[in-house]
C-alpha cells in the first residue's frame, strides 16, 4: 500500500431539496465561496495525502468546482443517494492503495476548524473510531444522539428517527464527522444494512459494529456552531450571519477600525491589516488584501485586489480583480479599477475607468478619464509614466503609452504614444508639442502661487526651479539605524520647499511617521510639519506655501515622544531651527536646566533641547557658529545636526558625532544629507564628515573643523551611486525587488572577484602573517559571518570566530597571543555605532583589521583595510542581501591558499568553476510539493514557528527566523538541529510549523533523523531541500520546497532565498507593512 498519512472523503452528493434551487446545495455560496470550498479548505489545512469528493446530483458542476479549488482532488459519483454509509463506500476504490486513516467531512458543513480535526487525530491514537460531537442547546433538535460511558467512550450512535424518549433526552449529538483507519472503515461499511426507520445505509452504524468486535470508539467535543449544516435558504442566511459576525469580531480584535461593523461584508479570505479603516456598507469579494493604515470609504466594492498602506478608496468605488494600489494612492467616488497597477501617490478621484493599465508614481488622472482597453475581441494595455497629468474627459485608446510628465488636454482622444514632458491635444486631431507639457505646468504653478494668499504670518508665494537637494538619515546603532530618520539641507539658487519634499520622498521606503521642512525667506525663518505620509506635508504646502532658497528637511521615526506634530522636526526655538538624527543622552538634565532658566519647550523629544540651548546662547550675544559650539559642549550622545538661522539666508551649520553626515558640492549650491545615496542625483562630489566634525556652510563652500576645533580639509570624493536603486522597479515592495535583484548582485560579485585564473583578492590583503580571524557584525551580516566561519575553517583551514559587535566592544576579550586579524562586516553605507564598536574593540588590542561594505566609502581612520563586496545597496532594512555577502566571504576564503603562497588544489579549482553556476541556480524557480501555493494557506494564522538547520544551514535557520519576526510579526526561533533534545523539541506541536533546511549534503542523513523526531511527535515539517533530498526524505512531511541542484559548498547562498520568500509571502498574506515594519526604529536607538 502507498502512504500512511490521512485521506479525506467529502460527501457532496445530496440534492438539497429544501434549498428550492436548481443548483446543487454545496455550490451555494458562503462568504463569496461555494460551501464545498469551505470543507475543502478545512481538509487542505491538515495536509491530507488525498482528497476524495463524492458527488451525485449535479455531479459535473460539483466536480468542476472541486477541481477549481484543488486540481488533484479525486471525484467519485454516487448514482443513487442511499445514505451516508453508501456514499462513503463509493470512495473505496479511490482509496484502495491508501494505508492510513480516513476522515469523513460534509460539503454542507462549512465551519469545522482545522484545530478540531487535529484534536480528533490526537484522540485517534487512543481509539479505533473517533466521532465529532457537540452539546445541543435544543433538546428537540433532530440530530442523532451519542450514547457514551462515564467518560468519552462511545457506546453507539442512535438516529433521531430510531431513538426512544430516553435517548432523545441526551444532549450530546452527532455531527457526522468521523475518523478511522481506512481499510478497517471500509470493511465495516460492507456490513452496514438498511434496517432502520429511513431505510438508508447509516454511516453511524460502524460504531456499533466496531464495538461488537471489541474495539474502542471515542468522541471529541466541539461547539455546536462549528457543526452547523446548511440545508435551506434560511440556514444559509444564518451561516452567512455567523461567518460575518466571526470575521467582524476578528477584524476588530486585530486592530481594524469599523464605525458600523454590522454593515461591512467580508469574503471568506479577506485580509485587513491593523489601523486600517473600513467605513460603512463596504463589500469585499474573494481575494482582497488591505494593508495597515489604508482607508476604504463607504459603499465601495472590492474583489481580487490589493490595497497598500495609506491608500484611500471610495466612497462608491469599485476595485475589480487585478487592481493593485500602491501606497498613498487615492481612488475616489464612482471610479472603477480593473487589472491595473497604480503606483505610489497616484490620484484617480472622480468618475473614471482604469482597466488593463499601469500608472506611474504621482500621476493625476482627471474626472471622466477612460482607458479604452477592449476592441471587441482582445484586451489592450495602457501605460502612463510618472507625474503625468491626464486632463478630464480624456479617452486613452489602448494600446497607448504616455511618458513621464506627459500632459493631455481635457476632452482629448489619445490614440498615439505621447513622449515624456509633451502636451497631447486630440480633440479633432492629435497634436504633440514636445516639451510644452513641462513648460505649461511650470507656468500654471507659478500663476497659482502668485494668486494664492497664505494664512497670516506664513508669507506668500512659491516657485519652481532646477536646483535640487536631498539626503538620507541613519539611526545610531546596528546598521539598520541608518534606514530610519533622514536629514536634508539645501543652500540653493531656486525655491527649496518643493525640492526638500521631493528629496524626502526618495527616502520614504526607509520608514517614518512624520516629516517637516523649514526655510529662510527675506530673513524670516518659518517651517511646516505634518504627521503621516509626505503627501500630507505636500498638501499642507499647497495651502500654506513656504518660500525661500535656503532650507532643511527631516523625516522622523518616533523614539522620544509619540508621532504628533509637536514632536516632528524641524524643531524651533526663537531664531533657530534644528533637525537631528541620533540620541541626546542627557536631554533630561538639559530639560531640567531649561526649566530653571525659564526656557519653554513644546515637545517631548530629546532633539528640541539642542534648539533651546542654541537659541539661549544666541540671546546672550553669541554668533551662530559660537552658539552651536557652546551647545555641543553641553550635549552628550550621538547626533547628526543641521542648524538654520533666522536672518541668515546663506548659512547652514552642521555637526556630526556618531551619526553619519555628508556635504554635497554643487555649482553655486551646497547640499547636506545624512547619506550620500540621496545626494547622488544632485552631485557626484561628496565630502564625508568624520566623527566630531563641525562645518559652517555657505554657497561658496564649507569650512570644517575637527572635534578639537582645528580647521581641517576633508577630501572631496566622487561617488557613483545609482539613483534608480530607491525605486521599486515595478515590484509591490522593496523587499520583493531586492530578492529579485539578488542574482544580478551575485553576478556583480562574480565579475569583480573571479577571473579565469581564480579569485582576485584586493591589494594589501595577505593572510600569511595571521593564524586566526575574528568577524564582527550584527543581524543578517552576523549570520553571513557564521557561514563564512565554516568556509574559513573547512576550506582555508584558518581558525575563525564570530562576535556580535555590540557585545564585542565591552567584553574585554583577552588578546590572542598569536597573529590575529579582526574584521567587521556591514550592510550600511557609512559606519554606524555597532561598527564603531567593532573598530574600538579591535583597536584597543592593537591589531590590524579590515571592513566589508556594500559600496566603498571613505575608510575609517582606525580601519587598516576597507573593501567593498560589490553587491549593490539595499533600498530597505528588509532583507539584507545575505546571498551577496555570503558570496563575498566565499571568495575571500577561497583565495586564502593562494595568498599563503600555495597553489590551490584541484578541489578548490573545481569549486571556483562551480560557483559560476550559483547565479543561474538563484534565478531558477523553486517549486512546492504538497498543497498548492508557495506559502502554506494557513501559515499567516500561526502564532509561532521554528527554523532548524545543521552545519552551514544553521545560520540560515537563524536568518529565516529573524525575517519572520521582523516583517510578519510571528514569533520565530532558529535552532541547530542537533540541539533539539536540549529544549527546542518541547516546542513541537501540530500548530507550530517547523522549517527544516536540508540540502542533500554530508549532513543530510543527520538532518533527516532530526526531522523524523519532529514528525514522530506530531510536528508539521516544511522541508527545504533539492530534488534528491525530496525523493529520499519528502514522504510524510507537511510540505516540501524543492530547490535547484547546487554544490553543497555554495548551498547557503541559494537557500537564503526561500527563507526570505517565506517571510515575505507570510507578511503579505497577513497584510503587514513589509517595507516599514512596526517598532523597527525602537531597537536601534540604543547600543
VOZADREN-850485 format. One record per residue (C-alpha): x, y, z negated. Coordinates in pm, whole numbers, plus 50000, padded with zeros to 5 digits. Example, Ala and Ser with C-alpha at 12.3 -4.5 7.8 and 13.67 -1.06 7.14 Angstrom:
<recs>
512304955049220
513674989449286
</recs>
This chain:
<recs>
500005000050000
501055036150058
501135062449787
500355061749418
499045097449390
495435108749375
492915108849659
489725129449659
486355119449803
483955148749854
480295139649906
478735163150162
476135141850340
472895154350182
470185171750383
469385197550117
465675197950195
464965222049910
467115248350087
464435250350361
467145255250622
468345240150948
471895244850823
473435216850613
473355225550246
477125225150194
477595251450469
475585278150289
477995305050171
479015314149819
481375343649778
481885345250155
482895308650197
480865276450252
480045256649938
482145228550083
485255250550087
484935257249714
485025219949644
487955215649883
489845244049710
489435225949378
490755194349541
493695212449702
494715227349368
495615193149226
497775183649525
495955152449649
497605126949873
494455125550085
491055142350107
488055123550248
484845142550324
481685121350353
479245137450596
475725129150706
473085154550802
474645179951043
477825159251043
479535177151334
479135211551178
480235199150834
483265181550979
484265212951171
484055233350851
486115207550660
488875207350921
488845245350941
489875245250575
492235215550594
493155200950936
494425169550761
491095161950594
489615127950686
485905128450770
483675097450749
479925095550810
477085081450602
474475072350863
471735066750605
471525085050275
471095055550036
472595070449723
475875082649578
477475048349544
476695041049907
478205074950007
481455067949822
481645033349980
481925049850324
485415061950223
486685026850150
488175021250496
489885055450499
491495047450162
492265010850223
496015017350205
495785040849907
497175026449586
496405054349342
493385069949171
490275083149347
488405114149232
484785119349339
483635155649384
480485170849534
480275195749817
477405214349649
479145218449311
481475248449356
482645257649006
484625227548884
488015241348776
491425225748855
492195226448482
489185204048415
490385178948675
493815179348512
492165171148177
490445141648346
493795129848484
495275130848135
492305111047997
492745085648278
495905073548106
493685060747821
490695046848014
489825028448334
486995052248431
486715089248341
483415107948381
482925145648350
480065155148119
478515185947964
476115195747686
472875208947837
471025237947683
467675224847818
466545191947660
464195186347954
466875190748222
466565162148470
470195150948454
471485116148389
472375110648022
475755098647895
475495072447620
478645072347408
480015056447096
481015077046794
483845093046992
484265098947364
483995062547460
481365059747733
478915030547699
476745038248001
475005063848222
471205064148245
469495084248520
466595106348410
464045086048601
465115054048426
465595068648075
463265063547779
462335091347537
465245084447301
467785085047583
466325117147727
466825133647388
470615130447433
472125164247524
475335150547681
474695149248058
476425135348364
477985159248618
478595131548872
482365138548888
484235105848834
487865094148834
489065057948859
491705036249021
490805033549391
490844996149457
489064989349127
486385015349206
485595001649550
485434966149407
482834977549155
480854996249423
480354963649611
478444950249309
476084980149271
472424972049352
469244992849404
467294980049104
466195014248978
463225037848999
464595056249301
465665025249494
469145040149555
472705028749501
473815048449194
477495056749151
476795058348779
476245020448766
480005014548793
480375023848425
478124995348309
479844971248550
483254981148413
482064977248055
480794942748146
484354933448240
485644945447906
487184977048046
487105011547887
485295042648012
485525077347858
484025111947902
485725145947936
483535175347841
483245209348009
480905239448007
477515234448172
478105264248402
481105246348553
478925217848682
476245239948834
474945223649151
473255241949437
470125225849578
467855255349660
467985291849763
467225301749404
470115281049272
472395295349541
471445330249425
472135320249064
475515306049167
476385338249353
475435358649046
477605336548826
480565339249065
480265377049091
479945381048714
483045359848662
485105378848922
483975412948798
484885403848442
488275390848556
488945422448758
488155444748461
490355423348238
493165426548496
493075464648476
490825473248773
488575503748728
484945499048841
482485525948727
479505504248833
480835468648846
477375453548892
477195469249241
480565455549364
480505423149567
483675401949573
484655373449801
485975341249654
489605350849728
489635388649672
492855401249508
492845435749345
495855449849159
495645467848830
494915505248822
493035501849149
489655519749155
486635502749316
483655526049337
480035515549361
478465493949635
481745481649779
481545447949959
484575425350002
484655398150266
487215370050259
490945376650285
491245410950118
494175422849907
494065457049739
497315467649573
497715485749244
496695522349243
494575521249559
491035535649563
488085520749753
485295546049764
481565538949763
479665519450030
482765505850203
483095471250355
486445452950371
487305419350524
490595402450611
492675433550536
495495446450314
495335480050133
498635492049985
499395512049676
497995547349668
495805543149977
492255556949981
489425540350175
485955554750229
483315563350147
481325544650413
484445529650573
484865495550733
488105475950742
487915445350966
490315415650989
493895425351068
493715460250917
496975468350734
497065501050538
500445511850402
501005534450102
499145567850078
497005560950386
493615578550396
490735561950581
487655583650541
483915582650600
482505563450896
485915551351007
486425515751133
489855499351149
490425465251311
493675446251386
495675477951331
498695487951121
498545522750968
501935532050831
502645553450527
500795586550496
498515582050800
495195600550778
492035589950966
489455609450774
486305611050986
484175592151239
486855572751423
487605537951552
491175524751540
491485489751682
494415469151812
496795497351729
499895507551536
500025542751393
503315557651272
504045574650942
502225607050851
500245608151175
496915626551159
494005613051365
491205637751419
487455631651394
485835612251676
489015595451797
488575561451961
491205536552069
489575521452378
491045486852339
488695464152539
488325463652918
485515438352921
487885408552944
491025414652737
492145435052437
494965460452478
497165478252224
497675514852137
500945526151975
501215560651815
504545573251680
505415591351359
503995625451265
501815627651573
498635648451582
495635633651761
493055660551831
489375654951759
487305635352011
490345620052179
489865588052378
493065567152386
492645542452673
494855512552599
497455501752677
498995535252593
501925547652384
502395581752218
505835592052094
506895607251762
505445641851707
503175639952014
500035661452020
496785655252208
494315682952275
490765679052147
488385661852386
491145646052592
491045611952758
494605598452739
495405572053000
499165576353034
502055574952787
502905607452605
506605614352530
507825624252186
507095660452098
504885665652405
501395680052428
498885659952634
495685675052776
493405651052956
490035667552981
489845669453361
493275656453447
496095648753211
498835674853186
502015667352992
504065697152867
507425684252742
508435699952411
505315721352392
503765700052117
506615706751877
506735743951959
502955747351927
502915730951584
505665754451463
503665784851576
500475771851414
502205765051083
503815799551085
500445816151158
498775797050877
501495806650632
501155843350731
497425844950661
497385822650355
497275842050032
498925824049746
497435824349393
498555853249172
502135850049061
503185824449323
504365846449610
503205843049971
504485828750295
506365798150403
508235787850716
509885760850915
513395756651039
516105732851140
518195732050824
517765700050628
518755686050292
518175655250088
519615634449809
519195602849612
519495595949244
520915569749020
519885558248680
522635551548440
523395516248377
523175484048568
523375490748937
519615493848961
519575526548781
520735543149100
517445533949254
515105554349036
515245592248990
516535613349278
518185647649292
518425670449595
519645706149630
519935729349930
521525763149997
520155766650349
519515790650631
515785782850652
512815777750423
513725748550199
510445737850029
509255715750318
512805702950364
513085693849997
509815674650012
510865656550329
514205647750168
512455634149861
510095614350082
513035594650214
513615583149856
510055571749783
510895535049801
513165539249501
510285543049256
509005574049081
505885587248911
506185624848956
508025649849174
508765686749192
510725714249366
511975748649267
513185777549486
514565812749458
512925838249688
513805875149680
515425869249341
512345852549195
512515817049057
509405795349095
508515758549101
505775733549194
505295699549029
502825671049079
502155636948927
501945606449151
502915603449515
504735630449710
501585635849912
500185652749601
503145676549593
502745682949967
499055691349921
499935714749636
502455733149853
499815737850123
497535755749877
500335772849687
503325778049921
506795781449772
509045803549987
512805805349955
516025793850121
517635780449803
516145752249602
516345719849411
514055689549403
513585658149197
511655625449178
511245612248823
510555578248672
509265583948319
511675575048039
511185601547768
507515611347774
504705599648000
504155606848370
502395640448332
503075673748499
504575689048185
507305662348187
508025664548560
511215680548692
512425707148761
512365719148401
512345756448348
513375777948055
513425815448119
515835822948404
516995787548480
515575755948640
517275722148594
516975687548749
518605658748566
519395621848609
520595602748305
520075603747931
520745631947685
521545610847382
521495639047124
518295655347250
516525650746913
519255670246736
519085697247007
515295699146978
515535703646601
518175730846650
515965748246910
513105748746661
515285766646407
516185792446672
512565798146771
513135784247121
509935770047269
509665736747454
506785724147667
507645687947743
508525655047571
511675649847777
515325649947687
516145668648010
514315700347911
516835706947634
519525713247899
517445741648047
516615755347699
520285755947599
521415771947924
518815799647906
519765805847543
523355813147644
522215834347941
520175855447700
523355861547497
525115876747795
526885846647946
527245843648323
525565813348486
528845794248502
529695802748140
526185793048028
526495759148197
529915753148036
528615761347689
525555739747747
527585709647847
529785713947539
526675708247325
525315678847525
526255642147481
525145614147708
525155606448078
523995631348336
523925644248688
522695680248669
521795707548915
521085743248794
519165770148986
519075805948852
516645834748890
518195863249084
520865840449236
519925830449592
523425819049684
524285797949381
523915762049265
525865748148973
526185710548936
527825687448684
528425650648661
529155627248371
528345590848432
525535595048684
526745599349045
526585632349233
527825642449578
528205675349763
527475677850135
529175703850357
527305719750650
527765749750877
526815778850655
524825754850438
525595733250137
523775702750005
523695683449680
522495647849639
522715620149386
523605595749665
525445600449994
522925577750167
520345605550166
522855631550286
523835610850591
521225626250829
522335661250726
526095659450733
528845633750755
531175654650535
530815644650171
532695653049853
532205628649564
532435644449222
534375624648968
533385618748608
533395651448414
533505673748723
531565706548748
531065726449066
529945761749146
528425760249494
527695788549737
527035787650109
530735794550158
531815762749978
532295746749638
534705754449354
535265722949149
536745719848801
537525687648616
536495678248262
539345698948119
538265730048312
541175728948557
540485737748923
540775706549135
540425697649501
538335667049575
538715652649924
536035657250187
535285622850327
533445613550643
530715588250590
528955565450835
525705555550670
522735545650884
519825568650807
517415543050951
518135519850660
515465536350446
512685527750695
510595496150665
511165488051032
507645475051080
507595453350767
504985457350496
507575461150221
511245469850195
511855436050034
510445418250340
512645439850564
515765431850366
515075394550364
514555395750740
517785415550790
519995391750592
521045371050897
522305402951062
524165412850747
525745378450736
526915383551092
528495416650987
530485398650720
531495371550967
532685396951220
534655416750963
536425389050775
536555358851006
538875357551305
539975329951538
542855321251308
540795320450991
539965345550719
541325381050739
541805394750387
542365431650306
545875445250295
547355445949949
545275417249813
547685389849704
546745362049462
550235347349435
551035367049121
547865356148939
546665323548790
543205334748671
540405357448788
537565373048587
534485385348773
532365411948604
528855420648722
525205423148625
521915409548759
521965393549103
525625402949151
526455382448840
524685352148988
526715356449308
529845356749094
528745324448922
528545307149261
531925322349351
533365307149035
532595272449172
534235281849501
537355296949346
537915266749124
536845238649361
538385251749683
541035277649596
541995259149273
542125292349089
540585293048738
537715317848725
535245331248473
532215354148490
531235381148241
528185403348211
529575438448245
527565454447967
528985428547723
532475426847871
533285462447768
532585456947399
533545420547350
537185429047275
538285399847489
541785387647396
544285394947671
545195364647882
548875357247840
549375346448197
548805365248520
545215377348524
543025397048764
539785414248665
537265421748942
533875438848943
531025434049189
528275459349258
525155464149467
525195501749406
526805528149630
528595546249350
529965534749011
527205532448751
527535526948380
527955489248388
530735492748645
532445517448415
532085490548151
533995466848377
536845490648454
537065501548091
537065465747969
539805455548208
541745487848181
542255486547807
544165454647858
546495469148120
545625445448405
545155452348773
541635449148901
539585453849219
535985461349301
533465449949563
530935474249714
528285472949988
529925502550166
533385516950095
533115546449851
535905567049715
537975544049496
537585549649124
540615564648958
541035533448744
540435507649018
543535494949196
541815479649499
538305488049621
536785466649900
533525467050096
531635434850159
530425449950489
526925437750414
524915469650451
522995489650197
519855477450019
516885500550055
515235488349739
516065474649396
514375442449512
516005419349637
519755423249621
521115405849935
522525376049746
523395356350064
525575385050186
527545388749864
527955350949849
529445350950198
531905378150089
533085357949790
533255326850009
535745342850247
537925356049971
538245322649801
538815305550140
541675329550205
543435322349879
545535292850009
546835314250298
547775342950070
549545319249839
551855310250129
550265276750211
548755265850541
545075258650491
544405221150502
542165206250777
539085205150547
539445242750491
539725249650863
536565229350919
534805249850651
535715281950832
534205268151152
531095255850974
530445289250811
529645303451154
526635280351159
525275295750839
523905326651011
521975305251260
520555284750973
519485315850787
517475327551087
515575294751107
512135289850960
511735267750656
508625246350655
506285234950382
505225198950336
502105192450130
499365218150116
499115244050387
500835277550347
504305288150248
503265297649896
501015274149696
497475288349687
497155287549308
500715299349237
499705335449157
497455323048875
500295305748691
501465323448377
504965308748383
507335288348599
510745271748578
513595270048830
516215242748795
519425235248981
522775217848948
526255229349032
526205257049290
522395256649278
522235266248909
522935303548971
520315302149249
517775289348995
518575319248774
518165342449073
514775327449164
513515331648809
514785367548799
512945376849118
509665361148998
509875381048675
510905413148843
508255416849113
505395392749033
505395397048651
505345359348599
507345346148307
510025325148472
513085307148342
516125293048519
517975263048377
520775239248463
519065206148547
521445186448330
520345206348025
516685195448037
516995173147732
518275202447527
514965220747510
513725230747858
511935197647911
509495208147638
508155233847886
506995206648126
503235209648166
500775203348452
500155240848465
503845250848490
505335248148842
508945235948839
511135247049131
513985222749196
516785234349428
518455202749552
520215201049891
521505166849991
524955171849839
527225153749595
524885161949301
521665152849479
521135119649301
521515135948960
519075163549057
516535137549170
516905119348838
516115151348652
513185157448884
511795122748810
511935130748438
509725160848504
507195142248720
507005113748467
505725139048217
503025153048445
505095182248573
504485197448915
507645199249119
508255222149415
511295206249578
513535228049795
515815205449998
516825196350351
515215170450577
517345141950447
516585151250089
512865153850159
512785119350318
514635104050027
513025121749730
509965140649856
507455113649763
505145123449479
506285159649442
503725187249434
505185204349740
508365203449946
510085232250125
512275217350398
515395237950468
517685236250773
520685213250752
523845231050634
527245221550495
526925217850114
529655243650057
527545270950218
524155259150087
523855286449819
523825312950092
520865296650263
518955285449954
518785321049821
516205328450092
513335306249965
513975318549611
513365354049735
510435344749960
508595325849685
508805356249460
507805379549743
504745359949858
503645354449498
503825391849430
501915399949749
499225374349664
498875389249315
498675424349454
501635437449252
503825465649378
506705447349544
508925477349611
508255496049287
507865470449006
506425482748681
508745493048396
511895487048600
513455520248502
512915512748134
515565485948147
518225508748294
518155538448060
520455523247801
523665503947846
</recs>
